[in-house]
């Protein structure tokens, strides 16, 4: 029997003893310390002792999930016990009600222990399940269904992290992502590289665990392609000079791919680039962007741009230009740029794209933009058309089994979500491992 299953049974027995000890306490008060110890053990230790995961956050998720599992098992058995007490007159009505009140009180404490733990630490619950859980908390039957959903999500989250930890442990000595040249991760438009909230989610940590050396573009959130290309070319020269690495492997998402193509072709950094991998980049632009720019009144566009640029400056951008960034993503401009730049010689270039199967496959606001993009551009990832992705000597479009698909944000682990049929962290490990195999 696995240790976690064995300990779950032990905790269940301990909690059942404590929760249904009222009759015993009335006859033998001296067992109170043992009752308190048993209840304390179940409220403190599950998910921490014998947990296989090393990350403290995941240990807390594990603790909360285990508390809720014990709660459900003990709750059902406690109800059965008190029903039997009534049926077989194992005490007076008053005694049975007091026993039920004691059992309810200790279960109530365990419930909030588990819920607070998972609410504070779980990534996979997301805002939606947290909100629904709060709304349905006092609705009979619905709250039980929601509790089951929360347990399922959090136990799966712990299991996934355990499996990932074990996989990385087994291949640690291989350093599968230790490429000849370091990797430069380049973000897309309207985002910045931040240590507090990494644009690439859990991906950089996963790559580093497997031997990769990571740098970031560190360019502004919103600029025209030419301005961004200039920033990135300076950044690449700085990295090469500082580390003496010779070249970099660029992995660029969305508009970042266009910025890097122009930097390579026009800014003289081709000798410092070993490879360019574009992720969901609109190489042939977005027709819906042209439509919006054409239909939105000039005054409204300028007002939105001013508000964004003001906020971006406060967050660190020196010369943000909202309108230039958006205008450079139109189909007309991107197609002209794609035709002009072509594919650089001597640099391995590849591209990856993805699609979502329906609007529900994308988080806000991609679930809204999906229909608009589909109307103008067809199959898309919630923001960019599938027909705009292809570039370089190799192109892959990710289409997992199921109704969900993979959105523009999913490709950079923006929501830190474990998607059935698509392991984003493993995808990037394999992608970088392939670059290593190519001698890059």
C-alpha positions as CSV (number, residue, x, y, z in Angstrom):
1,X,0.0,0.0,0.0
2,X,1.4,3.4,-1.0
3,X,2.5,5.6,2.0
4,X,0.1,8.4,1.2
5,X,-2.9,6.0,1.1
6,X,-1.8,4.4,4.3
7,X,-1.4,7.7,6.1
8,X,-4.8,8.9,4.7
9,X,-6.4,5.9,6.4
10,X,-4.5,6.7,9.7
11,X,-5.6,10.3,9.6
12,X,-9.2,9.2,9.0
13,X,-9.2,6.9,12.0
14,X,-7.6,9.5,14.2
15,X,-10.2,12.1,13.2
16,X,-13.1,9.7,13.5
17,X,-11.9,9.0,17.0
18,X,-11.7,12.7,17.9
19,X,-14.9,13.7,16.2
20,X,-17.1,11.0,17.7
21,X,-15.6,10.9,21.2
22,X,-18.4,12.7,23.0
23,X,-19.8,9.6,24.7
24,X,-16.3,8.5,25.7
25,X,-15.4,11.8,27.1
26,X,-18.5,11.9,29.3
27,X,-17.5,8.6,30.8
28,X,-13.7,8.9,30.8
29,X,-12.7,12.6,30.9
30,X,-9.1,11.7,31.2
31,X,-8.9,10.7,27.5
32,X,-9.4,14.4,26.6
33,X,-5.6,15.0,25.9
34,X,-5.6,12.0,23.5
35,X,-8.7,13.4,21.7
36,X,-7.0,16.8,21.4
37,X,-3.8,15.2,20.1
38,X,-5.6,13.2,17.5
39,X,-7.6,16.2,16.2
40,X,-4.4,18.4,16.2
41,X,-2.5,15.7,14.3
42,X,-5.1,15.7,11.5
43,X,-5.2,19.5,11.4
44,X,-1.4,19.9,11.3
45,X,0.3,17.0,9.6
46,X,-1.5,15.8,6.5
47,X,0.2,16.7,3.2
48,X,3.4,17.8,5.0
49,X,4.7,14.6,6.5
50,X,5.7,12.0,3.9
51,X,4.8,14.4,1.0
52,X,7.0,13.7,-2.0
53,X,6.9,17.3,-3.3
54,X,9.6,19.7,-2.3
55,X,7.9,23.0,-3.1
56,X,6.4,24.6,0.0
57,X,3.4,25.9,-2.0
58,X,2.5,22.5,-3.3
59,X,2.9,21.0,0.2
60,X,0.3,23.5,1.4
61,X,-2.0,22.4,-1.5
62,X,-1.4,18.8,-0.5
63,X,-2.2,19.6,3.1
64,X,-5.5,21.3,2.2
65,X,-6.6,18.5,-0.2
66,X,-5.8,15.8,2.4
67,X,-7.8,17.7,5.1
68,X,-10.8,17.9,2.7
69,X,-10.5,14.2,1.8
70,X,-10.4,13.2,5.5
71,X,-13.3,15.6,6.1
72,X,-15.5,13.9,3.5
73,X,-14.8,10.4,4.7
74,X,-15.2,11.2,8.4
75,X,-18.3,13.3,7.7
76,X,-20.1,10.5,6.0
77,X,-19.1,7.9,8.7
78,X,-20.0,10.4,11.5
79,X,-23.5,10.9,10.1
80,X,-24.0,7.1,9.9
81,X,-22.8,6.8,13.5
82,X,-25.3,9.4,14.8
83,X,-28.2,7.9,12.8
84,X,-27.4,4.5,14.4
85,X,-27.3,6.1,17.8
86,X,-30.9,7.4,17.3
87,X,-32.1,4.1,15.8
88,X,-30.7,1.9,18.5
89,X,-31.1,4.4,21.4
90,X,-27.5,4.4,22.3
91,X,-28.0,7.6,24.3
92,X,-30.6,10.1,25.2
93,X,-31.8,12.6,22.5
94,X,-30.0,15.3,24.3
95,X,-26.7,13.3,24.5
96,X,-26.9,12.4,20.8
97,X,-27.5,16.0,19.8
98,X,-24.6,17.2,21.9
99,X,-22.4,14.5,20.3
100,X,-23.6,15.6,16.8
101,X,-22.8,19.2,17.8
102,X,-19.3,18.3,18.9
103,X,-18.7,16.3,15.7
104,X,-20.0,19.2,13.6
105,X,-17.7,21.7,15.4
106,X,-14.5,19.7,14.8
107,X,-15.5,18.9,11.2
108,X,-16.2,22.7,10.7
109,X,-12.6,23.5,11.9
110,X,-11.1,20.9,9.6
111,X,-13.2,22.1,6.6
112,X,-11.9,25.7,7.0
113,X,-8.3,24.4,7.5
114,X,-8.5,22.6,4.2
115,X,-10.3,25.3,2.3
116,X,-8.1,28.2,3.5
117,X,-5.0,26.1,2.6
118,X,-6.1,25.3,-1.0
119,X,-7.5,28.8,-1.6
120,X,-4.2,30.5,-0.5
121,X,-1.9,28.1,-2.3
122,X,-3.5,26.3,-5.3
123,X,-2.8,27.5,-8.8
124,X,-5.2,25.2,-10.6
125,X,-8.3,26.4,-8.7
126,X,-8.1,29.7,-10.5
127,X,-10.4,32.6,-9.8
128,X,-13.5,30.9,-11.3
129,X,-13.6,27.9,-8.9
130,X,-12.7,30.1,-6.0
131,X,-15.6,32.4,-6.7
132,X,-18.1,29.5,-7.4
133,X,-16.9,27.8,-4.2
134,X,-17.7,30.9,-2.2
135,X,-21.1,31.5,-3.9
136,X,-22.3,27.9,-3.4
137,X,-20.8,27.4,0.1
138,X,-24.3,27.7,1.7
139,X,-26.3,25.9,-1.0
140,X,-27.2,22.3,-0.1
141,X,-26.1,19.6,-2.5
142,X,-24.4,22.2,-4.8
143,X,-21.8,22.9,-2.1
144,X,-21.0,19.1,-1.9
145,X,-20.6,18.9,-5.7
146,X,-18.3,22.0,-5.5
147,X,-16.3,20.5,-2.7
148,X,-15.8,17.3,-4.7
149,X,-14.6,19.5,-7.7
150,X,-12.1,21.3,-5.4
151,X,-10.7,18.1,-4.0
152,X,-10.4,16.6,-7.5
153,X,-8.5,19.7,-8.9
154,X,-6.2,20.1,-5.9
155,X,-5.3,16.4,-5.6
156,X,-4.6,16.3,-9.4
157,X,-2.4,19.4,-9.0
158,X,-0.3,17.7,-6.3
159,X,-0.1,14.5,-8.3
160,X,1.1,16.4,-11.5
161,X,3.8,18.2,-9.5
162,X,4.9,14.9,-8.0
163,X,5.2,13.3,-11.4
164,X,7.0,16.4,-12.8
165,X,9.5,16.4,-9.9
166,X,10.2,12.7,-10.4
167,X,10.7,13.1,-14.2
168,X,13.2,16.0,-13.6
169,X,15.0,14.0,-11.0
170,X,15.4,11.0,-13.3
171,X,16.9,13.1,-16.1
172,X,18.8,15.6,-14.0
173,X,22.2,14.1,-14.9
174,X,21.3,14.3,-18.6
175,X,20.9,18.1,-18.6
176,X,18.7,17.8,-21.7
177,X,18.2,21.6,-22.0
178,X,21.9,22.5,-21.6
179,X,22.3,24.0,-25.1
180,X,25.6,25.3,-26.5
181,X,24.2,28.8,-26.6
182,X,21.9,30.4,-23.9
183,X,18.2,30.9,-24.6
184,X,16.8,34.4,-24.9
185,X,13.0,34.6,-24.1
186,X,11.3,37.5,-25.9
187,X,7.9,38.6,-24.7
188,X,5.0,39.9,-26.9
189,X,3.1,43.2,-26.9
190,X,1.6,44.8,-23.8
191,X,3.7,42.9,-21.3
192,X,7.1,43.4,-19.6
193,X,9.6,41.0,-18.2
194,X,9.1,40.9,-14.5
195,X,10.6,38.9,-11.6
196,X,7.4,39.1,-9.7
197,X,5.1,37.8,-12.4
198,X,7.0,36.0,-15.1
199,X,5.6,36.4,-18.6
200,X,6.6,32.8,-19.3
201,X,4.9,31.3,-16.2
202,X,6.5,28.1,-14.9
203,X,8.5,27.5,-18.1
204,X,11.9,29.3,-17.3
205,X,12.2,27.4,-14.0
206,X,11.5,24.1,-15.7
207,X,14.2,24.9,-18.4
208,X,16.7,25.9,-15.8
209,X,16.1,22.6,-13.8
210,X,17.0,20.8,-17.0
211,X,20.2,22.7,-17.6
212,X,19.2,25.7,-19.7
213,X,20.7,29.2,-19.2
214,X,18.0,31.8,-19.6
215,X,18.0,35.5,-20.5
216,X,15.1,37.9,-21.2
217,X,14.6,40.5,-23.9
218,X,13.8,43.2,-21.3
219,X,12.3,45.5,-23.9
220,X,9.4,47.9,-23.6
221,X,5.8,46.6,-23.5
222,X,4.5,48.5,-26.4
223,X,6.5,50.0,-29.3
224,X,6.6,49.7,-33.0
225,X,8.4,46.7,-34.5
226,X,11.4,48.8,-35.5
227,X,11.8,50.4,-32.1
228,X,11.5,47.0,-30.3
229,X,14.0,45.4,-32.8
230,X,16.5,48.1,-31.9
231,X,16.1,47.5,-28.2
232,X,16.5,43.7,-28.7
233,X,19.5,44.1,-30.9
234,X,21.2,46.1,-28.1
235,X,20.2,43.6,-25.5
236,X,21.6,40.7,-27.6
237,X,24.9,42.5,-28.1
238,X,25.1,43.2,-24.4
239,X,24.5,39.5,-23.5
240,X,27.1,38.2,-25.9
241,X,29.7,40.8,-24.8
242,X,29.0,40.3,-21.1
243,X,28.9,36.4,-21.1
244,X,31.2,35.7,-24.1
245,X,28.6,33.2,-25.2
246,X,29.0,33.9,-28.9
247,X,25.4,33.5,-29.9
248,X,21.9,33.1,-28.4
249,X,18.9,30.9,-29.2
250,X,15.9,33.1,-29.4
251,X,12.4,31.9,-28.4
252,X,10.0,34.7,-29.1
253,X,6.2,34.9,-28.5
254,X,3.6,36.8,-30.5
255,X,4.9,40.2,-31.7
256,X,8.3,39.4,-30.2
257,X,8.9,37.1,-33.2
258,X,8.4,40.0,-35.6
259,X,10.7,42.2,-33.5
260,X,13.4,39.6,-33.6
261,X,13.1,39.0,-37.3
262,X,13.6,42.7,-38.1
263,X,16.5,42.8,-35.6
264,X,18.2,39.9,-37.3
265,X,17.7,41.3,-40.8
266,X,18.3,45.0,-40.3
267,X,20.1,45.6,-37.0
268,X,23.3,43.6,-37.7
269,X,22.8,40.9,-35.0
270,X,22.6,37.9,-37.3
271,X,26.1,36.7,-36.4
272,X,25.0,36.6,-32.8
273,X,21.9,34.4,-33.3
274,X,22.1,30.6,-33.5
275,X,18.3,30.0,-33.9
276,X,15.0,31.7,-33.9
277,X,11.8,30.0,-32.7
278,X,8.6,32.0,-33.0
279,X,5.6,31.0,-30.8
280,X,2.1,32.1,-32.1
281,X,3.6,35.0,-34.0
282,X,1.4,36.9,-36.5
283,X,3.9,36.7,-39.4
284,X,1.1,37.7,-41.8
285,X,-0.7,40.0,-39.3
286,X,-4.2,40.3,-38.0
287,X,-7.0,41.3,-40.3
288,X,-9.3,42.1,-37.4
289,X,-6.7,44.6,-36.1
290,X,-7.1,46.5,-39.4
291,X,-10.8,46.4,-39.0
292,X,-10.7,47.8,-35.5
293,X,-8.2,50.5,-36.3
294,X,-10.3,51.6,-39.3
295,X,-13.7,51.6,-37.4
296,X,-12.7,53.1,-34.0
297,X,-12.9,56.9,-34.0
298,X,-9.5,58.7,-34.0
299,X,-10.4,60.5,-30.8
300,X,-11.1,57.2,-29.0
301,X,-7.9,55.6,-30.3
302,X,-5.9,58.6,-29.0
303,X,-7.6,58.5,-25.7
304,X,-6.9,54.8,-25.2
305,X,-3.3,55.2,-26.4
306,X,-2.7,58.1,-24.0
307,X,-4.1,56.1,-21.0
308,X,-1.9,53.1,-21.8
309,X,1.2,55.1,-22.5
310,X,0.8,57.0,-19.2
311,X,0.4,53.7,-17.2
312,X,3.3,52.0,-19.1
313,X,5.7,54.8,-18.2
314,X,4.8,54.4,-14.5
315,X,5.6,50.7,-14.8
316,X,9.0,51.3,-16.4
317,X,8.6,51.9,-20.1
318,X,10.7,54.9,-21.3
319,X,8.9,55.6,-24.6
320,X,5.7,53.5,-24.9
321,X,3.8,53.8,-28.1
322,X,0.5,52.0,-28.0
323,X,-0.7,53.0,-31.5
324,X,2.6,52.1,-33.2
325,X,2.5,48.6,-31.6
326,X,-1.0,47.9,-32.7
327,X,-0.7,49.4,-36.1
328,X,2.4,47.3,-36.9
329,X,0.3,44.1,-36.3
330,X,-2.2,44.7,-39.2
331,X,-2.3,42.2,-42.0
332,X,-1.1,44.8,-44.5
333,X,2.0,45.8,-42.6
334,X,2.9,42.2,-41.4
335,X,2.6,40.7,-44.9
336,X,4.8,43.4,-46.4
337,X,7.4,42.8,-43.6
338,X,7.2,39.0,-44.0
339,X,7.9,39.3,-47.8
340,X,10.7,41.8,-47.2
341,X,12.5,39.9,-44.5
342,X,12.2,36.3,-45.7
343,X,14.2,33.7,-43.7
344,X,17.8,34.6,-42.7
345,X,20.6,32.4,-44.0
346,X,22.7,30.4,-41.5
347,X,20.2,30.6,-38.7
348,X,17.9,27.7,-37.8
349,X,14.4,29.1,-37.9
350,X,11.2,27.4,-36.9
351,X,7.7,28.4,-35.8
352,X,4.9,27.0,-33.6
353,X,1.2,27.9,-33.5
354,X,-1.9,26.7,-31.7
355,X,-5.6,26.9,-32.0
356,X,-8.6,26.8,-29.6
357,X,-11.7,24.8,-30.6
358,X,-14.2,27.3,-29.2
359,X,-14.5,30.6,-27.3
360,X,-14.7,28.7,-24.0
361,X,-11.1,27.4,-24.7
362,X,-9.6,30.8,-24.0
363,X,-9.5,32.8,-20.8
364,X,-10.7,36.4,-20.7
365,X,-10.4,38.4,-22.9
366,X,-9.5,35.7,-25.5
367,X,-12.9,34.1,-25.2
368,X,-14.4,37.3,-26.5
369,X,-11.9,38.1,-29.2
370,X,-12.0,34.5,-30.5
371,X,-15.3,35.1,-32.5
372,X,-14.0,38.4,-33.9
373,X,-10.8,36.8,-35.1
374,X,-12.6,33.8,-36.5
375,X,-14.9,36.0,-38.5
376,X,-12.0,37.9,-40.2
377,X,-9.1,35.4,-40.1
378,X,-10.6,31.9,-39.5
379,X,-9.1,29.3,-37.2
380,X,-7.2,31.0,-34.4
381,X,-5.7,31.0,-30.9
382,X,-8.1,33.7,-29.6
383,X,-5.9,36.5,-31.0
384,X,-3.9,35.3,-34.0
385,X,-5.0,33.4,-37.1
386,X,-3.5,29.9,-37.7
387,X,-2.7,30.9,-41.3
388,X,-0.4,33.7,-39.9
389,X,1.9,31.4,-37.8
390,X,4.1,29.6,-40.3
391,X,7.7,30.7,-40.7
392,X,11.1,29.1,-41.2
393,X,12.1,25.6,-42.2
394,X,9.8,23.9,-39.7
395,X,6.2,24.7,-38.6
396,X,4.0,22.9,-36.1
397,X,0.4,23.7,-35.2
398,X,-0.6,22.2,-31.8
399,X,-4.1,20.6,-31.8
400,X,-4.6,18.5,-28.7
401,X,-7.5,16.1,-28.4
402,X,-10.6,17.5,-26.8
403,X,-12.8,20.6,-27.1
404,X,-10.5,23.1,-25.4
405,X,-7.5,23.6,-27.6
406,X,-4.5,25.9,-26.7
407,X,-4.8,29.6,-26.6
408,X,-2.4,32.5,-27.3
409,X,-1.9,32.8,-23.5
410,X,-1.6,29.0,-22.9
411,X,1.5,28.9,-25.1
412,X,3.4,31.0,-22.5
413,X,1.8,29.4,-19.5
414,X,0.2,32.8,-18.7
415,X,-2.5,31.3,-16.4
416,X,-0.2,28.5,-15.0
417,X,-2.9,26.1,-15.9
418,X,-2.4,22.3,-16.2
419,X,-4.2,21.6,-19.5
420,X,-5.3,18.0,-20.3
421,X,-3.5,16.9,-23.4
422,X,-0.9,19.6,-23.4
423,X,2.0,19.9,-20.9
424,X,3.3,23.4,-21.6
425,X,6.5,23.0,-19.5
426,X,7.3,19.7,-21.1
427,X,6.7,21.2,-24.5
428,X,9.4,23.8,-24.0
429,X,11.8,21.3,-22.4
430,X,11.5,19.2,-25.6
431,X,11.8,22.3,-27.8
432,X,15.1,23.3,-26.2
433,X,16.3,19.7,-26.0
434,X,15.9,19.6,-29.8
435,X,18.0,22.7,-30.1
436,X,20.7,21.0,-28.1
437,X,20.5,17.9,-30.3
438,X,21.2,20.2,-33.3
439,X,24.3,21.4,-31.6
440,X,22.9,24.9,-30.9
